Amino acid sequence: MLFIVLMHLWQLGSPPLSGTEGHRALTAHQMVTRGDWLTPHLWDNVYLRKPPLQYWFIAILEVITGQTGTWIWRLPAVLCSALLGGIIVRFTSRHAGGIAGWCSGLAYVCLIPLWLQSRAADIDAANTFFSVLGALALVELQDPNSSPRQNITRMALVFLGTSATLMLKAQAAMPIIVAAWIGPWLMHRKINRKPWDWRLWAPILLGVLPLAIWMGMIYQQFQNQIHMADTRGLSEMANNVTGQIVDYFRALLLPVQLFAFSLPISLCLMRFPNWLAKAHTPQTNATTVCRNLFTTILFATLIYVLTATHNPRYGYPILPLLCPIAGIMLKDWMTGQLNVTELNRFTKIIGIFLWSLVILHAVLAGMLIWQHGVQVLLILSVIIAFISAVKSEIHLRRKQSGRSLIFLAVTLASLTIPISENLNFKKQRGGYMAAAALIEETQTEPEQIVLARKVAYDQPELFYYAGRSTSALPRDIQTLLQTYTQATLVLHASEYDVMGESLAPYITSKTTIDMHGKTRLWVVKINAKQTTPALVRP
């Protein structure tokens, strides 16, 4: 766990917010400043695109530490990633011993796609943590011989995983929990509980209650104050997960993408049937757990495909389920329990992965040096990666598998430096540049209120870095003119197309700002007491 924390704390607070990070971080920050922990707000707009658990995590950290900023906002993701690594190690160790647990932890760290969500102030890391927690507890609950005390503990974990997952992403985050509930029995009916066993379905059903209660309270608030609510975000929670026909065709690529993104750990799926048949006869507790995890992975992938999930990022919660399987298979490799053929194949796979890391490291560092100049830290990290890879290769040839994996971990950890630097440069090209333009356009009259709606939803960090607060744009122009005699409007291009003609008599100046070269924003200053034609500045 400490190893994972140290990996992801590197420059955690330096890149600016980007993507949907601002939607989580700024909404949580406003929970603290407004004192309203029930209804999320994004600036002055009610924001219900996601349930509130991620906002609560960030807000609680702000209250505890008394600090705010990107470092605090991203810390929950690091902690969730570290806790998940510890849970995977503990789960595997309990069923296959300490060596297998250590190997499963290393396999988890090798899932490089998860590094990005572990360094962001977004929902994904927490969602992966809680959904995998629930799935692992369900896999253990499948054992009909477990004691009542074990059943109670595992049911509590299933409830926690289900309720937290629903409070993070609603129904969109449930495939691996559903797969762990039904899949093992469908494939191995003789050794697993039936899905209608109350010990399996009861904690899942109870896990729905927190989301239902929160939605009921929100609905009641809307009933009383409907004029203050913007319910645009509710559509995402109300819609089905399914998409259009083209989405189903694109979803067929999801298994291939997940397999490719999780290499080399996903190679264990290819070797799993052969390993299971030759390495473990008769069946042990470890092989039963591996069977159920393997089945859960297959059924979860099928559910994602059937629900037209085509963005591989949404399927990332499947990937940690590979780690206990990989850890148990690596343990057999380390302890000499594999036959000669399988032993040689595992050794080759580890060697290929080791030097692939070095090549990836050198390419990333070279690109950064080419674009931004020589950096001592990047060169030092490449040297460390190369030296540790050579040491790992030497131990691999001497069949000292434990030492080889330790140096492989060092090589892997050094890769965080170029990856974090690359993210830093990419993010700095976004929010800061557009915010600087907004500051320039509003600095002459900073006392004026900035009104926005769609822009505040799409790029909330724009106003944060510009040092400007924002209020909700009234739904009709007459209310706007009656409420604000003078104001600065920041409008999305689509909003300006609708409102521009009606606002024209009251516009004193208007300016365009490009966001990332893709989106045009209009900064429009109005005066309700005058009807002078606008001065347009590109």
C-alpha positions in Angstrom: 0.0 0.0 0.0 2.8 2.4 0.9 4.5 1.5 -2.4 1.4 2.5 -4.4 0.9 5.7 -2.4 4.5 6.8 -3.1 4.2 6.0 -6.8 1.1 8.2 -7.2 2.0 11.1 -5.0 4.6 12.2 -7.5 3.5 15.8 -8.6 -0.1 15.0 -7.5 -0.9 18.7 -7.0 1.0 20.3 -9.8 -1.1 19.7 -13.0 -4.2 21.8 -13.2 -7.7 20.3 -13.2 -8.8 18.9 -16.6 -11.5 16.7 -18.1 -14.2 16.0 -15.5 -11.9 16.6 -12.5 -13.3 20.1 -12.0 -16.9 18.7 -11.8 -15.9 16.6 -8.8 -13.4 18.8 -7.0 -15.3 22.1 -7.3 -18.7 20.5 -6.5 -17.1 19.1 -3.3 -15.5 22.3 -2.5 -18.8 24.1 -2.7 -20.4 21.6 -0.4 -18.0 22.8 2.2 -18.4 26.5 1.5 -22.2 26.4 1.1 -22.8 24.0 4.0 -25.2 22.0 1.8 -24.0 18.3 1.8 -27.2 16.9 0.4 -27.6 18.7 -3.0 -24.5 19.0 -5.1 -23.9 22.4 -6.7 -21.5 23.3 -9.5 -21.0 27.0 -9.0 -24.6 28.3 -8.7 -26.2 25.4 -10.6 -27.7 22.4 -9.0 -25.6 19.5 -10.4 -27.0 16.0 -10.3 -25.1 14.3 -13.0 -23.7 11.8 -10.5 -24.6 10.7 -6.9 -22.7 12.6 -4.2 -20.3 10.0 -2.6 -17.2 11.2 -4.4 -18.0 14.8 -3.4 -18.4 13.7 0.2 -15.0 12.0 0.2 -13.3 15.1 -1.1 -15.3 17.5 1.1 -14.5 15.4 4.3 -10.8 15.7 3.5 -11.1 19.4 3.1 -12.8 19.7 6.5 -10.3 17.4 8.2 -7.2 19.0 6.8 -8.5 22.6 6.5 -6.8 22.7 3.1 -8.0 23.0 -0.4 -6.5 22.6 -3.9 -5.6 19.9 -6.4 -3.4 17.9 -4.0 -6.3 17.5 -1.5 -8.9 16.9 -4.3 -6.8 14.1 -5.9 -5.8 12.4 -2.6 -8.9 10.2 -2.3 -8.1 8.5 -5.6 -4.6 7.7 -4.3 -5.9 6.3 -1.1 -8.6 4.2 -2.8 -6.0 2.7 -5.2 -3.7 1.9 -2.3 -6.5 0.3 -0.2 -7.5 -1.8 -3.2 -4.0 -3.0 -3.6 -3.9 -4.0 0.1 -7.3 -5.8 -0.2 -6.1 -7.8 -3.3 -3.0 -8.9 -1.4 -5.0 -9.9 1.6 -7.6 -11.7 -0.4 -5.0 -13.7 -2.3 -2.9 -14.4 0.7 -5.9 -15.8 2.6 -6.5 -18.3 -0.2 -3.1 -19.2 -1.5 -0.4 -17.9 0.9 1.8 -14.9 1.4 4.0 -15.4 -1.8 0.8 -15.4 -4.0 -0.4 -12.3 -2.2 2.8 -10.5 -2.8 2.7 -11.5 -6.5 -0.9 -10.4 -6.8 0.0 -6.9 -5.4 2.8 -6.6 -8.0 0.4 -7.6 -10.7 -2.0 -4.9 -9.5 0.8 -2.3 -9.8 1.5 -3.5 -13.3 -2.0 -2.4 -14.5 -0.7 0.8 -15.9 -4.1 2.0 -17.3 -5.3 2.3 -13.7 -2.5 4.7 -12.9 -4.3 7.5 -14.7 -7.5 7.2 -12.6 -5.3 6.9 -9.5 -4.0 10.4 -10.0 -7.2 12.2 -10.8 -9.9 14.0 -8.7 -12.5 11.8 -10.4 -14.9 9.0 -9.6 -13.1 6.2 -11.3 -10.6 5.1 -8.6 -13.2 5.0 -5.8 -15.6 3.2 -8.1 -13.0 0.6 -9.0 -12.2 0.1 -5.3 -15.8 -0.4 -4.1 -17.0 -2.5 -7.0 -14.0 -4.8 -6.8 -14.4 -5.0 -3.0 -18.1 -6.1 -3.4 -17.1 -8.6 -6.2 -14.4 -10.2 -4.1 -16.7 -10.6 -1.1 -19.3 -12.2 -3.3 -16.7 -14.6 -4.7 -15.9 -15.7 -1.2 -19.6 -15.9 -0.3 -20.0 -18.5 -3.0 -18.4 -21.0 -0.7 -21.2 -23.0 1.0 -18.8 -24.3 3.7 -17.9 -20.8 5.1 -18.8 -20.2 8.8 -21.6 -17.9 10.0 -19.1 -15.3 11.1 -17.4 -15.3 7.8 -20.7 -15.0 6.0 -21.7 -11.9 8.1 -18.4 -10.2 7.4 -18.6 -10.9 3.7 -22.2 -9.8 3.5 -21.3 -6.5 5.2 -18.5 -6.0 2.5 -21.0 -6.8 -0.3 -23.4 -4.2 1.1 -20.6 -1.7 1.5 -19.3 -2.3 -2.1 -22.8 -2.2 -3.6 -24.1 0.9 -1.8 -20.9 2.9 -2.3 -20.7 1.9 -6.0 -24.3 3.0 -6.6 -23.7 6.2 -4.7 -20.7 6.9 -7.0 -22.0 6.0 -10.5 -25.5 4.6 -10.0 -26.4 1.5 -12.1 -23.5 2.1 -14.6 -21.0 0.6 -12.1 -22.7 -2.7 -11.2 -21.6 -5.2 -13.9 -18.8 -6.9 -12.0 -21.0 -7.2 -8.8 -23.8 -8.7 -10.8 -21.4 -11.0 -12.5 -19.9 -12.2 -9.2 -23.4 -12.8 -7.9 -24.7 -14.9 -10.8 -21.7 -16.0 -12.9 -20.0 -18.6 -10.7 -23.2 -20.6 -10.1 -24.1 -20.6 -13.8 -20.6 -22.1 -14.7 -20.0 -24.3 -11.6 -23.3 -25.2 -10.0 -22.0 -28.0 -7.9 -19.6 -26.0 -5.8 -21.2 -22.6 -5.5 -24.3 -21.2 -3.8 -27.5 -20.6 -5.8 -28.1 -16.9 -6.8 -31.4 -17.0 -4.8 -29.6 -17.8 -1.6 -30.5 -14.9 0.7 -26.8 -14.5 1.8 -26.0 -13.4 -1.8 -29.0 -11.3 -2.8 -29.9 -9.7 0.5 -26.7 -7.4 0.9 -27.1 -6.4 -2.8 -30.7 -5.4 -2.3 -29.9 -3.5 0.9 -27.1 -1.8 -0.9 -29.7 0.0 -3.1 -31.3 1.7 -0.1 -28.7 4.6 0.3 -29.1 5.7 -3.3 -32.9 5.4 -3.1 -33.1 7.4 0.1 -30.8 10.2 -1.3 -32.8 10.4 -4.5 -36.0 10.5 -2.5 -34.7 13.5 -0.5 -33.5 15.3 -3.6 -36.9 14.7 -5.2 -38.7 16.1 -2.2 -36.4 19.2 -2.3 -37.2 19.7 -5.9 -40.9 19.5 -5.2 -40.6 22.3 -2.7 -38.1 24.5 -4.6 -38.5 23.4 -8.3 -37.8 27.0 -9.5 -34.3 26.8 -8.1 -33.3 23.5 -9.6 -31.6 22.6 -12.8 -32.4 19.0 -13.4 -30.3 18.5 -16.6 -28.0 16.0 -14.9 -30.8 13.7 -13.8 -31.2 12.5 -17.4 -27.9 10.5 -17.2 -29.1 8.6 -14.1 -32.6 8.1 -15.5 -31.5 6.8 -18.9 -30.8 3.1 -19.6 -27.2 2.0 -20.0 -27.9 0.8 -23.5 -27.0 2.8 -26.5 -27.6 2.9 -30.2 -26.9 0.1 -32.7 -23.5 1.5 -33.6 -22.6 1.4 -29.9 -23.2 -2.3 -29.8 -20.9 -2.9 -32.7 -18.2 -0.7 -31.1 -18.7 -2.6 -27.8 -17.6 -5.8 -29.5 -14.1 -4.4 -29.4 -14.2 -3.9 -25.7 -12.9 -7.4 -24.7 -9.9 -6.9 -27.1 -9.2 -3.4 -25.7 -9.3 -4.5 -22.1 -7.1 -7.5 -22.9 -4.5 -5.2 -24.6 -4.6 -2.5 -22.0 -3.9 -5.0 -19.1 -1.0 -6.8 -20.7 1.0 -8.7 -19.6 -1.3 -9.6 -16.6 -4.2 -10.5 -19.0 -1.9 -13.2 -20.6 -2.8 -15.3 -17.5 -6.3 -15.7 -19.1 -4.8 -17.5 -22.1 -2.8 -19.8 -19.9 -5.4 -20.3 -17.2 -7.3 -23.4 -18.6 -4.0 -25.2 -19.2 -2.6 -24.2 -15.8 -5.8 -25.3 -14.1 -5.8 -28.7 -15.7 -2.1 -29.5 -15.2 -1.0 -27.6 -12.1 -3.7 -28.3 -9.6 -5.2 -31.8 -9.4 -7.1 -32.4 -7.3 -8.9 -29.0 -6.9 -7.9 -26.8 -4.0 -9.5 -23.7 -2.4 -7.2 -21.5 -4.4 -8.2 -23.1 -7.7 -11.9 -22.7 -6.8 -11.4 -19.0 -6.1 -9.6 -18.7 -9.4 -12.4 -20.5 -11.3 -15.0 -18.1 -9.8 -12.9 -15.0 -10.6 -12.3 -16.2 -14.1 -16.0 -16.7 -14.6 -16.8 -13.3 -13.0 -14.4 -11.6 -15.5 -16.1 -13.3 -18.4 -19.6 -12.5 -17.3 -18.8 -8.9 -16.4 -17.3 -8.4 -19.9 -20.4 -9.9 -21.4 -22.6 -7.6 -19.4 -20.6 -4.6 -20.6 -20.9 -5.6 -24.2 -24.7 -6.3 -23.9 -25.1 -2.8 -22.4 -23.3 -1.2 -25.3 -20.3 -0.1 -23.2 -17.7 0.9 -25.8 -15.4 3.2 -23.7 -12.7 0.8 -22.2 -12.3 3.2 -19.3 -15.8 2.1 -18.0 -14.6 -1.5 -18.0 -11.4 -0.9 -16.0 -13.0 -2.3 -12.8 -12.7 -5.7 -14.3 -8.9 -5.5 -14.5 -8.0 -5.9 -10.7 -9.9 -9.2 -10.7 -7.1 -10.6 -12.9 -4.5 -9.9 -10.1 -5.4 -12.8 -7.7 -5.3 -15.2 -10.6 -2.0 -13.9 -11.8 -0.6 -13.9 -8.3 -1.4 -17.6 -7.7 0.0 -18.5 -11.1 3.2 -16.5 -10.4 3.5 -18.2 -7.0 3.6 -21.6 -8.8 6.2 -20.2 -11.1 8.4 -19.0 -8.2 8.0 -22.2 -6.2 8.8 -24.5 -9.1 5.3 -26.1 -9.2 4.9 -25.7 -13.0 6.2 -28.1 -15.6 9.2 -27.1 -17.6 7.2 -25.8 -20.6 5.0 -23.6 -18.5 8.0 -22.4 -16.4 9.8 -21.3 -19.5 6.8 -19.5 -20.9 6.3 -17.5 -17.7 9.9 -16.6 -17.7 9.8 -15.3 -21.3 6.6 -13.3 -20.6 8.2 -11.6 -17.6 11.4 -10.8 -19.6 9.4 -9.4 -22.5 7.4 -7.2 -20.1 10.5 -6.0 -18.3 12.2 -4.7 -21.4 9.0 -3.3 -22.8 8.9 -1.1 -19.7 12.4 0.2 -20.4 11.5 0.9 -24.1 8.3 2.7 -23.1 10.2 4.7 -20.5 12.9 5.8 -23.0 10.3 6.7 -25.6 8.3 8.8 -23.2 11.3 10.5 -21.8 12.7 11.2 -25.3 9.4 12.8 -26.4 9.3 15.0 -23.4 13.0 16.1 -23.8 12.4 16.8 -27.5 9.3 19.0 -26.8 10.3 20.7 -23.5 14.1 20.5 -23.2 16.6 18.4 -21.2 15.4 17.6 -17.6 17.9 16.0 -15.2 15.1 14.0 -13.4 13.9 12.4 -16.6 17.4 11.3 -17.6 18.0 10.0 -14.1 14.8 8.0 -14.2 15.8 6.4 -17.4 19.2 5.4 -16.0 17.5 3.9 -12.9 15.0 2.0 -15.1 17.8 0.5 -17.2 20.0 -0.5 -14.3 17.1 -2.1 -12.4 16.0 -3.9 -15.6 19.5 -5.3 -16.1 19.6 -6.5 -12.5 16.2 -8.1 -12.9 17.3 -9.9 -16.1 20.4 -11.3 -14.3 18.3 -12.7 -11.5 15.8 -14.0 -14.0 18.5 -16.0 -15.8 19.8 -17.3 -12.4 16.2 -18.5 -11.6 16.1 -16.1 -8.6 12.5 -15.2 -9.3 11.9 -13.2 -6.1 14.8 -10.9 -6.6 13.9 -10.5 -10.3 10.4 -9.4 -9.4 11.7 -6.8 -6.9 13.9 -5.1 -9.5 11.0 -5.3 -12.0 8.9 -3.4 -9.5 11.7 -0.7 -9.3 11.7 -0.4 -13.1 7.9 -0.1 -13.0 7.9 2.6 -10.3 10.5 4.7 -12.2 8.0 4.9 -15.1 5.8 7.2 -13.0 8.2 10.1 -13.6 7.8 10.5 -17.4 4.1 9.6 -17.2 3.4 12.3 -14.5 5.5 14.8 -16.4 3.6 14.1 -19.6 0.2 14.6 -17.9 1.5 17.8 -16.3 2.4 19.4 -19.7 -0.9 18.2 -21.3 -3.1 19.6 -18.5 -1.2 22.9 -18.3 -2.0 23.6 -22.0 -5.7 23.5 -21.1 -7.3 25.3 -18.2 -4.6 27.9 -17.6 -4.6 29.3 -21.1 -8.4 29.7 -21.3 -8.5 31.1 -17.8 -5.9 33.7 -18.7 -8.1 34.9 -21.6 -11.1 35.1 -19.3 -9.2 37.1 -16.7 -8.1 39.5 -19.4 -11.7 40.0 -20.6 -13.2 40.6 -17.2 -10.5 42.4 -15.3 -11.7 45.9 -16.2 -14.8 45.5 -14.1 -14.2 42.7 -11.7 -17.1 43.7 -9.5 -19.5 42.6 -12.2 -21.1 39.2 -11.7 -20.3 36.5 -14.3 -23.3 34.5 -15.4 -22.9 31.1 -17.1 -24.7 27.8 -17.4 -23.5 25.4 -20.0 -19.9 26.7 -19.7 -20.0 26.2 -16.0 -21.1 22.6 -16.5 -18.6 21.8 -19.3 -15.5 23.7 -18.0 -16.0 24.6 -14.3 -12.3 24.8 -13.7 -12.2 27.8 -16.2 -13.8 30.0 -13.5 -11.7 28.6 -10.7 -8.4 29.4 -12.4 -9.7 32.7 -13.5 -10.5 33.6 -10.0 -14.2 34.3 -10.9 -17.4 33.0 -9.3 -20.4 32.3 -11.5 -24.1 32.5 -11.0 -26.8 30.5 -12.9 -27.9 32.1 -16.1 -31.7 32.8 -15.9 -33.8 30.7 -18.3 -35.3 33.7 -20.1 -33.8 37.0 -21.1 -36.5 39.2 -19.5 -35.6 37.7 -16.0 -31.9 38.3 -16.8 -32.4 42.0 -17.7 -34.7 42.6 -14.7 -32.3 41.0 -12.3 -29.0 42.4 -13.5 -28.7 45.9 -15.0 -25.1 45.3 -15.9 -23.5 41.9 -16.2 -20.8 39.8 -17.9 -22.1 36.6 -19.6 -19.9 33.7 -20.5 -21.8 31.7 -23.1 -21.2 28.5 -24.9 -21.4 28.9 -28.7 -24.7 27.0 -28.8 -26.2 29.3 -26.1 -25.1 32.4 -28.0 -26.7 31.1 -31.1 -30.0 31.0 -29.3 -29.7 34.2 -27.2 -27.5 36.4 -29.2 -30.2 38.0 -31.4 -32.4 38.9 -28.4 -29.5 40.2 -26.4 -28.1 42.3 -29.3 -29.7 45.6 -28.3 -28.2 45.4 -24.8 -24.7 44.2 -25.6 -21.9 46.7 -25.1 -19.0 44.4 -26.1 -18.4 40.8 -26.9 -15.3 38.7 -27.4 -14.6 35.1 -28.4 -12.3 32.7 -26.5 -11.2 29.3 -27.9 -11.1 26.4 -25.4 -8.5 23.8 -26.4 -9.0 24.8 -30.1 -12.3 23.0 -30.1 -15.0 25.1 -28.3 -15.8 28.8 -28.8 -16.9 30.8 -25.8 -18.5 34.2 -25.9 -17.7 36.8 -23.2 -20.6 39.2 -23.6 -21.1 42.4 -21.5 -24.6 43.8 -21.3 -26.2 46.9 -20.1 -30.0 46.8 -19.7 -30.3 50.6 -19.8 -28.8 51.1 -23.3 -29.4 49.7 -26.8 -26.1 50.5 -28.5 -25.0 47.9 -31.1 -22.2 45.7 -29.8 -18.5 46.1 -30.5 -17.2 42.7 -31.6 -13.6 41.9 -30.9 -12.3 38.5 -32.2 
